[in-house]
Amino acid sequence: MDELDDAYETKGRPTPSSNELKPRGVGSTGLINRIPVVRRVVAYFRGVASEMQKVSWPTREETRYLTTIVLGVTVFFAVSLGLMDAFLGWWFRKAFHANSEDMFLLVALAVAVAVSGGYFLLRNYLREGIE
C-alpha cells in the first residue's frame, strides 16, 4: 500500500471544491427563462464555467517538464523511424540488385538473431521481475 501512496504526490496547494464556487446568474429573468433552447445553452455554458473553476492547473515547472518529455519522446521516435526507413531502404535496394542474395540473407539472419535475442532477454528480465 505504501507503493500506491508514493505514486501520488499532492500539489501542495488547495484545490477548489464545488461548495466554494459561486453560482452565476441566480435569479436571472427575461429571455433566458422564456426560451427553452436559450435556457439549455446558457445552462451548458454555466456548467462549463463551473467545471473550469474546479480545474487544478499545472504549475509552470510541471508544464515545462511534461513538455520536455513529450518533445524528447517525439524526437526519439522520429530519429528511430528515420533510421529504420534508411536501413530498410538500403536493405531492399541490395535485395533486388543482381547477385545480392547472399547479402540479403546475411542481413535477414542478423536481424532475426537480434530480434529473437532481444525477445528472450526481455522475457527473462520480466520473469525475474515478477518472481
A tleap script that builds the chain and sets N, CA, C and O, in Angstrom:
source leaprc.protein.ff14SB
mol = sequence {
  NMET ASP GLU LEU ASP ASP ALA TYR GLU THR
  LYS GLY ARG PRO THR PRO SER SER ASN GLU
  LEU LYS PRO ARG GLY VAL GLY SER THR GLY
  LEU ILE ASN ARG ILE PRO VAL VAL ARG ARG
  VAL VAL ALA TYR PHE ARG GLY VAL ALA SER
  GLU MET GLN LYS VAL SER TRP PRO THR ARG
  GLU GLU THR ARG TYR LEU THR THR ILE VAL
  LEU GLY VAL THR VAL PHE PHE ALA VAL SER
  LEU GLY LEU MET ASP ALA PHE LEU GLY TRP
  TRP PHE ARG LYS ALA PHE HIE ALA ASN SER
  GLU ASP MET PHE LEU LEU VAL ALA LEU ALA
  VAL ALA VAL ALA VAL SER GLY GLY TYR PHE
  LEU LEU ARG ASN TYR LEU ARG GLU GLY ILE
  CGLU
}
set mol.1.N position { 0.824 -1.192 0.000 }
set mol.1.CA position { 0.000 0.000 0.000 }
set mol.1.C position { 0.868 1.254 0.000 }
set mol.1.O position { 0.463 2.297 -0.514 }
set mol.2.N position { 2.070 1.147 0.582 }
set mol.2.CA position { 2.967 2.293 0.594 }
set mol.2.C position { 3.376 2.682 -0.814 }
set mol.2.O position { 3.601 3.859 -1.097 }
set mol.3.N position { 3.473 1.686 -1.709 }
set mol.3.CA position { 3.847 1.991 -3.087 }
set mol.3.C position { 2.789 2.865 -3.743 }
set mol.3.O position { 3.122 3.762 -4.517 }
set mol.4.N position { 1.523 2.615 -3.445 }
set mol.4.CA position { 0.464 3.436 -4.013 }
set mol.4.C position { 0.522 4.852 -3.467 }
set mol.4.O position { 0.302 5.814 -4.203 }
set mol.5.N position { 0.818 4.986 -2.178 }
set mol.5.CA position { 0.917 6.312 -1.585 }
set mol.5.C position { 2.074 7.091 -2.183 }
set mol.5.O position { 1.976 8.304 -2.370 }
set mol.6.N position { 3.178 6.400 -2.489 }
set mol.6.CA position { 4.337 7.069 -3.068 }
set mol.6.C position { 4.095 7.465 -4.518 }
set mol.6.O position { 4.737 8.389 -5.018 }
set mol.7.N position { 3.187 6.789 -5.196 }
set mol.7.CA position { 2.955 7.065 -6.611 }
set mol.7.C position { 2.211 8.382 -6.817 }
set mol.7.O position { 2.317 8.980 -7.888 }
set mol.8.N position { 1.468 8.843 -5.827 }
set mol.8.CA position { 0.686 10.056 -5.966 }
set mol.8.C position { 1.280 11.143 -5.080 }
set mol.8.O position { 1.496 10.951 -3.884 }
set mol.9.N position { 1.532 12.275 -5.696 }
set mol.9.CA position { 2.051 13.403 -4.940 }
set mol.9.C position { 0.975 14.485 -4.890 }
set mol.9.O position { 0.183 14.633 -5.821 }
set mol.10.N position { 0.959 15.225 -3.805 }
set mol.10.CA position { -0.006 16.306 -3.698 }
set mol.10.C position { 0.541 17.535 -4.405 }
set mol.10.O position { 1.749 17.669 -4.600 }
set mol.11.N position { -0.353 18.420 -4.783 }
set mol.11.CA position { 0.033 19.648 -5.465 }
set mol.11.C position { 0.683 20.636 -4.501 }
set mol.11.O position { 1.426 21.520 -4.928 }
set mol.12.N position { 0.412 20.493 -3.217 }
set mol.12.CA position { 0.962 21.431 -2.257 }
set mol.12.C position { 0.127 22.698 -2.145 }
set mol.12.O position { 0.542 23.665 -1.507 }
set mol.13.N position { -1.046 22.696 -2.762 }
set mol.13.CA position { -1.933 23.852 -2.670 }
set mol.13.C position { -3.370 23.344 -2.679 }
set mol.13.O position { -3.649 22.291 -3.252 }
set mol.14.N position { -4.279 24.074 -2.055 }
set mol.14.CA position { -5.664 23.605 -2.019 }
set mol.14.C position { -6.318 23.719 -3.394 }
set mol.14.O position { -6.026 24.634 -4.164 }
set mol.15.N position { -7.195 22.783 -3.679 }
set mol.15.CA position { -7.964 22.848 -4.921 }
set mol.15.C position { -9.395 23.207 -4.572 }
set mol.15.O position { -9.899 22.786 -3.532 }
set mol.16.N position { -10.058 23.977 -5.421 }
set mol.16.CA position { -11.410 24.427 -5.086 }
set mol.16.C position { -12.402 23.279 -5.102 }
set mol.16.O position { -12.318 22.371 -5.930 }
set mol.17.N position { -13.331 23.336 -4.183 }
set mol.17.CA position { -14.399 22.336 -4.162 }
set mol.17.C position { -15.654 22.962 -4.752 }
set mol.17.O position { -15.742 24.179 -4.917 }
set mol.18.N position { -16.612 22.115 -5.062 }
set mol.18.CA position { -17.844 22.630 -5.665 }
set mol.18.C position { -18.638 23.483 -4.675 }
set mol.18.O position { -19.449 24.311 -5.090 }
set mol.19.N position { -18.416 23.295 -3.379 }
set mol.19.CA position { -19.133 24.089 -2.378 }
set mol.19.C position { -18.627 25.524 -2.321 }
set mol.19.O position { -19.375 26.431 -1.956 }
set mol.20.N position { -17.359 25.736 -2.679 }
set mol.20.CA position { -16.779 27.065 -2.593 }
set mol.20.C position { -17.086 27.914 -3.821 }
set mol.20.O position { -16.894 29.129 -3.789 }
set mol.21.N position { -17.554 27.304 -4.892 }
set mol.21.CA position { -17.785 28.034 -6.128 }
set mol.21.C position { -19.048 28.875 -6.029 }
set mol.21.O position { -20.030 28.476 -5.402 }
set mol.22.N position { -19.008 30.027 -6.648 }
set mol.22.CA position { -20.148 30.931 -6.613 }
set mol.22.C position { -21.065 30.627 -7.794 }
set mol.22.O position { -20.599 30.576 -8.933 }
set mol.23.N position { -22.336 30.427 -7.551 }
set mol.23.CA position { -23.255 30.212 -8.674 }
set mol.23.C position { -23.426 31.501 -9.458 }
set mol.23.O position { -23.489 32.586 -8.880 }
set mol.24.N position { -23.500 31.379 -10.776 }
set mol.24.CA position { -23.635 32.550 -11.633 }
set mol.24.C position { -25.082 32.697 -12.087 }
set mol.24.O position { -25.775 31.711 -12.341 }
set mol.25.N position { -25.505 33.906 -12.181 }
set mol.25.CA position { -26.800 34.207 -12.779 }
set mol.25.C position { -28.000 33.712 -11.999 }
set mol.25.O position { -29.040 33.423 -12.590 }
set mol.26.N position { -27.881 33.609 -10.693 }
set mol.26.CA position { -29.007 33.143 -9.890 }
set mol.26.C position { -30.075 34.234 -9.895 }
set mol.26.O position { -29.792 35.399 -9.617 }
set mol.27.N position { -31.298 33.839 -10.214 }
set mol.27.CA position { -32.395 34.796 -10.199 }
set mol.27.C position { -32.513 35.610 -11.475 }
set mol.27.O position { -33.226 36.613 -11.489 }
set mol.28.N position { -31.846 35.218 -12.537 }
set mol.28.CA position { -31.946 35.978 -13.777 }
set mol.28.C position { -33.291 35.704 -14.429 }
set mol.28.O position { -33.816 34.593 -14.351 }
set mol.29.N position { -33.834 36.706 -15.060 }
set mol.29.CA position { -35.128 36.565 -15.731 }
set mol.29.C position { -34.992 37.074 -17.152 }
set mol.29.O position { -33.913 37.486 -17.578 }
set mol.30.N position { -36.082 37.041 -17.871 }
set mol.30.CA position { -36.090 37.603 -19.212 }
set mol.30.C position { -35.971 36.534 -20.268 }
set mol.30.O position { -36.592 35.476 -20.174 }
set mol.31.N position { -35.171 36.814 -21.271 }
set mol.31.CA position { -35.038 35.962 -22.448 }
set mol.31.C position { -34.573 34.556 -22.094 }
set mol.31.O position { -35.020 33.587 -22.707 }
set mol.32.N position { -33.689 34.431 -21.122 }
set mol.32.CA position { -33.136 33.122 -20.763 }
set mol.32.C position { -34.229 32.193 -20.255 }
set mol.32.O position { -34.237 31.010 -20.597 }
set mol.33.N position { -35.140 32.696 -19.455 }
set mol.33.CA position { -36.186 31.847 -18.887 }
set mol.33.C position { -37.342 31.599 -19.848 }
set mol.33.O position { -38.062 30.611 -19.703 }
set mol.34.N position { -37.527 32.480 -20.826 }
set mol.34.CA position { -38.673 32.339 -21.717 }
set mol.34.C position { -38.429 31.374 -22.872 }
set mol.34.O position { -39.381 30.767 -23.364 }
set mol.35.N position { -37.182 31.214 -23.322 }
set mol.35.CA position { -36.895 30.367 -24.482 }
set mol.35.C position { -36.114 29.140 -24.006 }
set mol.35.O position { -34.989 29.275 -23.526 }
set mol.36.N position { -36.705 27.933 -24.135 }
set mol.36.CA position { -36.058 26.721 -23.615 }
set mol.36.C position { -34.691 26.430 -24.238 }
set mol.36.O position { -33.783 25.970 -23.546 }
set mol.37.N position { -34.538 26.694 -25.534 }
set mol.37.CA position { -33.252 26.416 -26.190 }
set mol.37.C position { -32.165 27.306 -25.605 }
set mol.37.O position { -31.063 26.843 -25.314 }
set mol.38.N position { -32.480 28.577 -25.436 }
set mol.38.CA position { -31.506 29.511 -24.866 }
set mol.38.C position { -31.197 29.111 -23.430 }
set mol.38.O position { -30.046 29.184 -23.000 }
set mol.39.N position { -32.218 28.688 -22.685 }
set mol.39.CA position { -32.013 28.275 -21.300 }
set mol.39.C position { -31.040 27.093 -21.223 }
set mol.39.O position { -30.164 27.062 -20.358 }
set mol.40.N position { -31.197 26.117 -22.134 }
set mol.40.CA position { -30.295 24.954 -22.124 }
set mol.40.C position { -28.872 25.343 -22.519 }
set mol.40.O position { -27.906 24.842 -21.942 }
set mol.41.N position { -28.743 26.232 -23.496 }
set mol.41.CA position { -27.406 26.672 -23.918 }
set mol.41.C position { -26.722 27.427 -22.784 }
set mol.41.O position { -25.544 27.203 -22.507 }
set mol.42.N position { -27.454 28.311 -22.137 }
set mol.42.CA position { -26.891 29.069 -21.016 }
set mol.42.C position { -26.520 28.127 -19.877 }
set mol.42.O position { -25.471 28.291 -19.254 }
set mol.43.N position { -27.369 27.144 -19.600 }
set mol.43.CA position { -27.060 26.174 -18.541 }
set mol.43.C position { -25.803 25.383 -18.887 }
set mol.43.O position { -24.987 25.091 -18.012 }
set mol.44.N position { -25.651 25.040 -20.156 }
set mol.44.CA position { -24.448 24.309 -20.578 }
set mol.44.C position { -23.193 25.145 -20.316 }
set mol.44.O position { -22.228 24.652 -19.733 }
set mol.45.N position { -23.206 26.406 -20.747 }
set mol.45.CA position { -22.019 27.241 -20.561 }
set mol.45.C position { -21.780 27.580 -19.091 }
set mol.45.O position { -20.632 27.770 -18.690 }
set mol.46.N position { -22.825 27.658 -18.288 }
set mol.46.CA position { -22.631 27.834 -16.843 }
set mol.46.C position { -21.956 26.600 -16.245 }
set mol.46.O position { -21.090 26.716 -15.378 }
set mol.47.N position { -22.359 25.424 -16.714 }
set mol.47.CA position { -21.702 24.193 -16.266 }
set mol.47.C position { -20.242 24.154 -16.676 }
set mol.47.O position { -19.385 23.723 -15.905 }
set mol.48.N position { -19.955 24.610 -17.905 }
set mol.48.CA position { -18.564 24.666 -18.367 }
set mol.48.C position { -17.757 25.603 -17.480 }
set mol.48.O position { -16.653 25.260 -17.055 }
set mol.49.N position { -18.301 26.785 -17.198 }
set mol.49.CA position { -17.596 27.746 -16.345 }
set mol.49.C position { -17.381 27.176 -14.948 }
set mol.49.O position { -16.321 27.372 -14.353 }
set mol.50.N position { -18.377 26.475 -14.426 }
set mol.50.CA position { -18.248 25.864 -13.105 }
set mol.50.C position { -17.139 24.817 -13.085 }
set mol.50.O position { -16.338 24.767 -12.152 }
set mol.51.N position { -17.097 23.981 -14.119 }
set mol.51.CA position { -16.049 22.955 -14.186 }
set mol.51.C position { -14.669 23.581 -14.364 }
set mol.51.O position { -13.691 23.080 -13.809 }
set mol.52.N position { -14.577 24.662 -15.125 }
set mol.52.CA position { -13.280 25.316 -15.332 }
set mol.52.C position { -12.748 25.902 -14.023 }
set mol.52.O position { -11.534 25.977 -13.830 }
set mol.53.N position { -13.638 26.315 -13.127 }
set mol.53.CA position { -13.197 26.827 -11.838 }
set mol.53.C position { -12.661 25.711 -10.950 }
set mol.53.O position { -11.857 25.969 -10.054 }
set mol.54.N position { -13.095 24.473 -11.184 }
set mol.54.CA position { -12.659 23.340 -10.366 }
set mol.54.C position { -11.331 22.752 -10.821 }
set mol.54.O position { -10.713 21.978 -10.091 }
set mol.55.N position { -10.888 23.113 -12.020 }
set mol.55.CA position { -9.675 22.514 -12.584 }
set mol.55.C position { -8.461 22.945 -11.783 }
set mol.55.O position { -8.315 24.116 -11.432 }
set mol.56.N position { -7.596 21.992 -11.500 }
set mol.56.CA position { -6.329 22.285 -10.845 }
set mol.56.C position { -5.258 22.318 -11.931 }
set mol.56.O position { -4.769 21.273 -12.361 }
set mol.57.N position { -4.900 23.510 -12.365 }
set mol.57.CA position { -3.974 23.663 -13.485 }
set mol.57.C position { -2.548 23.363 -13.036 }
set mol.57.O position { -2.197 23.629 -11.886 }
set mol.58.N position { -1.719 22.812 -13.928 }
set mol.58.CA position { -0.328 22.521 -13.558 }
set mol.58.C position { 0.472 23.809 -13.405 }
set mol.58.O position { 0.141 24.848 -13.977 }
set mol.59.N position { 1.529 23.707 -12.618 }
set mol.59.CA position { 2.406 24.861 -12.447 }
set mol.59.C position { 3.268 25.019 -13.692 }
set mol.59.O position { 3.293 24.149 -14.563 }
set mol.60.N position { 3.973 26.141 -13.761 }
set mol.60.CA position { 4.844 26.392 -14.910 }
set mol.60.C position { 5.938 25.328 -14.997 }
set mol.60.O position { 6.277 24.878 -16.091 }
set mol.61.N position { 6.489 24.925 -13.853 }
set mol.61.CA position { 7.551 23.917 -13.851 }
set mol.61.C position { 7.028 22.562 -14.331 }
set mol.61.O position { 7.696 21.872 -15.101 }
set mol.62.N position { 5.825 22.183 -13.870 }
set mol.62.CA position { 5.229 20.918 -14.314 }
set mol.62.C position { 4.971 20.936 -15.818 }
set mol.62.O position { 5.222 19.950 -16.511 }
set mol.63.N position { 4.470 22.058 -16.312 }
set mol.63.CA position { 4.204 22.178 -17.745 }
set mol.63.C position { 5.491 22.077 -18.544 }
set mol.63.O position { 5.531 21.393 -19.567 }
set mol.64.N position { 6.533 22.741 -18.097 }
set mol.64.CA position { 7.817 22.701 -18.805 }
set mol.64.C position { 8.389 21.281 -18.782 }
set mol.64.O position { 8.907 20.810 -19.795 }
set mol.65.N position { 8.304 20.600 -17.646 }
set mol.65.CA position { 8.824 19.238 -17.520 }
set mol.65.C position { 8.085 18.277 -18.449 }
set mol.65.O position { 8.713 17.501 -19.169 }
set mol.66.N position { 6.759 18.328 -18.433 }
set mol.66.CA position { 5.970 17.422 -19.270 }
set mol.66.C position { 6.140 17.737 -20.755 }
set mol.66.O position { 6.135 16.825 -21.582 }
set mol.67.N position { 6.288 19.017 -21.104 }
set mol.67.CA position { 6.536 19.387 -22.495 }
set mol.67.C position { 7.881 18.854 -22.954 }
set mol.67.O position { 8.010 18.394 -24.089 }
set mol.68.N position { 8.889 18.909 -22.086 }
set mol.68.CA position { 10.204 18.370 -22.424 }
set mol.68.C position { 10.123 16.870 -22.672 }
set mol.68.O position { 10.753 16.361 -23.599 }
set mol.69.N position { 9.361 16.163 -21.861 }
set mol.69.CA position { 9.206 14.716 -22.051 }
set mol.69.C position { 8.541 14.429 -23.395 }
set mol.69.O position { 9.001 13.565 -24.141 }
set mol.70.N position { 7.469 15.143 -23.706 }
set mol.70.CA position { 6.755 14.913 -24.967 }
set mol.70.C position { 7.663 15.200 -26.158 }
set mol.70.O position { 7.698 14.420 -27.109 }
set mol.71.N position { 8.392 16.303 -26.117 }
set mol.71.CA position { 9.286 16.629 -27.228 }
set mol.71.C position { 10.421 15.618 -27.344 }
set mol.71.O position { 10.809 15.248 -28.452 }
set mol.72.N position { 10.958 15.169 -26.209 }
set mol.72.CA position { 12.029 14.173 -26.244 }
set mol.72.C position { 11.575 12.860 -26.848 }
set mol.72.O position { 12.279 12.277 -27.673 }
set mol.73.N position { 10.407 12.391 -26.445 }
set mol.73.CA position { 9.875 11.135 -26.994 }
set mol.73.C position { 9.585 11.296 -28.481 }
set mol.73.O position { 9.840 10.381 -29.263 }
set mol.74.N position { 9.057 12.450 -28.879 }
set mol.74.CA position { 8.764 12.697 -30.291 }
set mol.74.C position { 10.035 12.680 -31.125 }
set mol.74.O position { 10.070 12.056 -32.185 }
set mol.75.N position { 11.077 13.354 -30.663 }
set mol.75.CA position { 12.344 13.376 -31.398 }
set mol.75.C position { 12.952 11.981 -31.449 }
set mol.75.O position { 13.456 11.565 -32.492 }
set mol.76.N position { 12.910 11.253 -30.333 }
set mol.76.CA position { 13.463 9.900 -30.306 }
set mol.76.C position { 12.800 9.012 -31.350 }
set mol.76.O position { 13.482 8.334 -32.118 }
set mol.77.N position { 11.469 9.016 -31.379 }
set mol.77.CA position { 10.773 8.152 -32.335 }
set mol.77.C position { 10.942 8.641 -33.768 }
set mol.77.O position { 10.971 7.824 -34.689 }
set mol.78.N position { 11.054 9.948 -33.985 }
set mol.78.CA position { 11.290 10.456 -35.335 }
set mol.78.C position { 12.647 9.981 -35.847 }
set mol.78.O position { 12.759 9.540 -36.990 }
set mol.79.N position { 13.675 10.070 -35.008 }
set mol.79.CA position { 15.008 9.603 -35.404 }
set mol.79.C position { 15.002 8.092 -35.595 }
set mol.79.O position { 15.583 7.588 -36.556 }
set mol.80.N position { 14.351 7.366 -34.690 }
set mol.80.CA position { 14.293 5.901 -34.810 }
set mol.80.C position { 13.608 5.475 -36.101 }
set mol.80.O position { 14.103 4.593 -36.803 }
set mol.81.N position { 12.486 6.085 -36.416 }
set mol.81.CA position { 11.778 5.736 -37.648 }
set mol.81.C position { 12.577 6.136 -38.881 }
set mol.81.O position { 12.557 5.426 -39.886 }
set mol.82.N position { 13.275 7.260 -38.817 }
set mol.82.CA position { 14.128 7.666 -39.934 }
set mol.82.C position { 15.255 6.680 -40.169 }
set mol.82.O position { 15.540 6.321 -41.312 }
set mol.83.N position { 15.903 6.235 -39.089 }
set mol.83.CA position { 16.975 5.247 -39.226 }
set mol.83.C position { 16.441 3.914 -39.737 }
set mol.83.O position { 17.076 3.265 -40.568 }
set mol.84.N position { 15.277 3.507 -39.243 }
set mol.84.CA position { 14.687 2.255 -39.712 }
set mol.84.C position { 14.336 2.354 -41.198 }
set mol.84.O position { 14.540 1.398 -41.947 }
set mol.85.N position { 13.816 3.491 -41.623 }
set mol.85.CA position { 13.482 3.688 -43.027 }
set mol.85.C position { 14.735 3.643 -43.894 }
set mol.85.O position { 14.736 3.020 -44.955 }
set mol.86.N position { 15.801 4.302 -43.445 }
set mol.86.CA position { 17.050 4.286 -44.212 }
set mol.86.C position { 17.614 2.871 -44.303 }
set mol.86.O position { 18.058 2.445 -45.369 }
set mol.87.N position { 17.596 2.146 -43.191 }
set mol.87.CA position { 18.117 0.776 -43.196 }
set mol.87.C position { 17.302 -0.122 -44.114 }
set mol.87.O position { 17.867 -0.850 -44.931 }
set mol.88.N position { 15.974 -0.076 -43.986 }
set mol.88.CA position { 15.137 -0.941 -44.815 }
set mol.88.C position { 15.230 -0.561 -46.291 }
set mol.88.O position { 15.185 -1.436 -47.156 }
set mol.89.N position { 15.359 0.731 -46.587 }
set mol.89.CA position { 15.558 1.152 -47.976 }
set mol.89.C position { 16.848 0.590 -48.541 }
set mol.89.O position { 16.868 0.066 -49.655 }
set mol.90.N position { 17.928 0.697 -47.773 }
set mol.90.CA position { 19.220 0.143 -48.213 }
set mol.90.C position { 19.123 -1.366 -48.385 }
set mol.90.O position { 19.627 -1.926 -49.359 }
set mol.91.N position { 18.472 -2.014 -47.433 }
set mol.91.CA position { 18.367 -3.470 -47.459 }
set mol.91.C position { 17.596 -3.955 -48.683 }
set mol.91.O position { 18.018 -4.904 -49.343 }
set mol.92.N position { 16.481 -3.319 -48.990 }
set mol.92.CA position { 15.696 -3.751 -50.142 }
set mol.92.C position { 16.362 -3.389 -51.464 }
set mol.92.O position { 16.199 -4.105 -52.452 }
set mol.93.N position { 17.115 -2.281 -51.497 }
set mol.93.CA position { 17.883 -1.991 -52.720 }
set mol.93.C position { 18.909 -3.080 -52.962 }
set mol.93.O position { 19.105 -3.514 -54.097 }
set mol.94.N position { 19.566 -3.524 -51.897 }
set mol.94.CA position { 20.537 -4.618 -52.020 }
set mol.94.C position { 19.834 -5.919 -52.400 }
set mol.94.O position { 20.386 -6.713 -53.161 }
set mol.95.N position { 18.652 -6.146 -51.894 }
set mol.95.CA position { 17.946 -7.405 -52.143 }
set mol.95.C position { 17.545 -7.543 -53.601 }
set mol.95.O position { 17.574 -8.645 -54.149 }
set mol.96.N position { 17.173 -6.443 -54.235 }
set mol.96.CA position { 16.705 -6.527 -55.615 }
set mol.96.C position { 17.796 -6.203 -56.628 }
set mol.96.O position { 17.519 -6.102 -57.823 }
set mol.97.N position { 19.002 -6.044 -56.175 }
set mol.97.CA position { 20.149 -5.844 -57.063 }
set mol.97.C position { 20.628 -7.212 -57.527 }
set mol.97.O position { 20.480 -8.202 -56.811 }
set mol.98.N position { 21.194 -7.265 -58.708 }
set mol.98.CA position { 21.678 -8.546 -59.242 }
set mol.98.C position { 22.783 -9.110 -58.358 }
set mol.98.O position { 23.633 -8.367 -57.868 }
set mol.99.N position { 22.771 -10.415 -58.158 }
set mol.99.CA position { 23.786 -11.148 -57.384 }
set mol.99.C position { 23.884 -10.660 -55.938 }
set mol.99.O position { 24.985 -10.562 -55.396 }
set mol.100.N position { 22.781 -10.362 -55.326 }
set mol.100.CA position { 22.834 -9.863 -53.951 }
set mol.100.C position { 22.097 -10.768 -52.974 }
set mol.100.O position { 21.792 -10.347 -51.858 }
set mol.101.N position { 21.809 -11.984 -53.365 }
set mol.101.CA position { 21.070 -12.880 -52.486 }
set mol.101.C position { 21.824 -13.155 -51.191 }
set mol.101.O position { 21.221 -13.242 -50.122 }
set mol.102.N position { 23.139 -13.292 -51.289 }
set mol.102.CA position { 23.934 -13.586 -50.096 }
set mol.102.C position { 23.850 -12.452 -49.072 }
set mol.102.O position { 23.664 -12.702 -47.881 }
set mol.103.N position { 23.985 -11.220 -49.530 }
set mol.103.CA position { 23.931 -10.069 -48.619 }
set mol.103.C position { 22.540 -9.961 -47.994 }
set mol.103.O position { 22.419 -9.697 -46.798 }
set mol.104.N position { 21.501 -10.160 -48.785 }
set mol.104.CA position { 20.133 -10.069 -48.280 }
set mol.104.C position { 19.894 -11.114 -47.197 }
set mol.104.O position { 19.323 -10.807 -46.151 }
set mol.105.N position { 20.322 -12.332 -47.443 }
set mol.105.CA position { 20.130 -13.402 -46.464 }
set mol.105.C position { 20.962 -13.168 -45.213 }
set mol.105.O position { 20.507 -13.459 -44.107 }
set mol.106.N position { 22.174 -12.649 -45.370 }
set mol.106.CA position { 23.033 -12.365 -44.220 }
set mol.106.C position { 22.399 -11.290 -43.325 }
set mol.106.O position { 22.368 -11.431 -42.102 }
set mol.107.N position { 21.903 -10.229 -43.939 }
set mol.107.CA position { 21.269 -9.165 -43.159 }
set mol.107.C position { 19.980 -9.683 -42.515 }
set mol.107.O position { 19.690 -9.355 -41.365 }
set mol.108.N position { 19.207 -10.488 -43.247 }
set mol.108.CA position { 17.977 -11.054 -42.684 }
set mol.108.C position { 18.289 -11.941 -41.487 }
set mol.108.O position { 17.575 -11.911 -40.484 }
set mol.109.N position { 19.344 -12.724 -41.590 }
set mol.109.CA position { 19.749 -13.581 -40.477 }
set mol.109.C position { 20.184 -12.742 -39.276 }
set mol.109.O position { 19.823 -13.052 -38.140 }
set mol.110.N position { 20.958 -11.684 -39.520 }
set mol.110.CA position { 21.410 -10.818 -38.427 }
set mol.110.C position { 20.220 -10.149 -37.734 }
set mol.110.O position { 20.186 -10.058 -36.506 }
set mol.111.N position { 19.261 -9.688 -38.508 }
set mol.111.CA position { 18.079 -9.047 -37.927 }
set mol.111.C position { 17.270 -10.062 -37.129 }
set mol.111.O position { 16.794 -9.755 -36.037 }
set mol.112.N position { 17.112 -11.269 -37.666 }
set mol.112.CA position { 16.355 -12.305 -36.961 }
set mol.112.C position { 17.027 -12.670 -35.644 }
set mol.112.O position { 16.351 -12.849 -34.630 }
set mol.113.N position { 18.358 -12.784 -35.652 }
set mol.113.CA position { 19.091 -13.107 -34.424 }
set mol.113.C position { 18.947 -11.971 -33.410 }
set mol.113.O position { 18.733 -12.224 -32.224 }
set mol.114.N position { 19.063 -10.727 -33.866 }
set mol.114.CA position { 18.958 -9.586 -32.955 }
set mol.114.C position { 17.555 -9.492 -32.348 }
set mol.114.O position { 17.412 -9.251 -31.150 }
set mol.115.N position { 16.535 -9.679 -33.163 }
set mol.115.CA position { 15.159 -9.581 -32.660 }
set mol.115.C position { 14.850 -10.718 -31.694 }
set mol.115.O position { 14.271 -10.493 -30.631 }
set mol.116.N position { 15.232 -11.933 -32.059 }
set mol.116.CA position { 14.941 -13.057 -31.160 }
set mol.116.C position { 15.761 -12.967 -29.874 }
set mol.116.O position { 15.255 -13.299 -28.802 }
set mol.117.N position { 17.001 -12.530 -29.962 }
set mol.117.CA position { 17.808 -12.345 -28.754 }
set mol.117.C position { 17.217 -11.290 -27.845 }
set mol.117.O position { 17.168 -11.468 -26.628 }
set mol.118.N position { 16.766 -10.185 -28.432 }
set mol.118.CA position { 16.115 -9.142 -27.642 }
set mol.118.C position { 14.842 -9.636 -26.987 }
set mol.118.O position { 14.549 -9.285 -25.844 }
set mol.119.N position { 14.087 -10.449 -27.704 }
set mol.119.CA position { 12.851 -11.012 -27.155 }
set mol.119.C position { 13.148 -11.891 -25.942 }
set mol.119.O position { 12.495 -11.765 -24.906 }
set mol.120.N position { 14.139 -12.784 -26.071 }
set mol.120.CA position { 14.444 -13.683 -24.955 }
set mol.120.C position { 15.041 -12.933 -23.767 }
set mol.120.O position { 14.754 -13.271 -22.618 }
set mol.121.N position { 15.862 -11.926 -24.026 }
set mol.121.CA position { 16.398 -11.118 -22.924 }
set mol.121.C position { 15.272 -10.383 -22.195 }
set mol.121.O position { 15.238 -10.352 -20.965 }
set mol.122.N position { 14.366 -9.802 -22.950 }
set mol.122.CA position { 13.250 -9.086 -22.338 }
set mol.122.C position { 12.343 -10.040 -21.569 }
set mol.122.O position { 11.881 -9.714 -20.476 }
set mol.123.N position { 12.088 -11.211 -22.132 }
set mol.123.CA position { 11.240 -12.192 -21.458 }
set mol.123.C position { 11.872 -12.635 -20.135 }
set mol.123.O position { 11.180 -12.723 -19.121 }
set mol.124.N position { 13.174 -12.913 -20.137 }
set mol.124.CA position { 13.854 -13.320 -18.902 }
set mol.124.C position { 13.879 -12.184 -17.882 }
set mol.124.O position { 13.717 -12.416 -16.684 }
set mol.125.N position { 14.080 -10.969 -18.353 }
set mol.125.CA position { 14.097 -9.815 -17.458 }
set mol.125.C position { 12.734 -9.641 -16.788 }
set mol.125.O position { 12.656 -9.380 -15.588 }
set mol.126.N position { 11.668 -9.785 -17.565 }
set mol.126.CA position { 10.327 -9.636 -16.995 }
set mol.126.C position { 9.993 -10.773 -16.040 }
set mol.126.O position { 9.323 -10.551 -15.031 }
set mol.127.N position { 10.445 -11.983 -16.339 }
set mol.127.CA position { 10.195 -13.116 -15.437 }
set mol.127.C position { 10.902 -12.910 -14.101 }
set mol.127.O position { 10.336 -13.203 -13.049 }
set mol.128.N position { 12.132 -12.412 -14.137 }
set mol.128.CA position { 12.869 -12.175 -12.891 }
set mol.128.C position { 12.193 -11.086 -12.070 }
set mol.128.O position { 12.183 -11.144 -10.840 }
set mol.129.N position { 11.631 -10.096 -12.747 }
set mol.129.CA position { 10.949 -9.014 -12.038 }
set mol.129.C position { 9.668 -9.469 -11.379 }
set mol.129.O position { 9.287 -8.937 -10.337 }
set mol.130.N position { 8.986 -10.455 -11.974 }
set mol.130.CA position { 7.720 -10.943 -11.427 }
set mol.130.C position { 7.963 -11.827 -10.216 }
set mol.130.O position { 7.233 -11.734 -9.230 }
set mol.131.N position { 8.959 -12.670 -10.271 }
set mol.131.CA position { 9.230 -13.629 -9.193 }
set mol.131.C position { 9.877 -12.999 -8.024 }
set mol.131.O position { 10.167 -13.677 -7.039 }
savepdb mol mol.pdb
quit
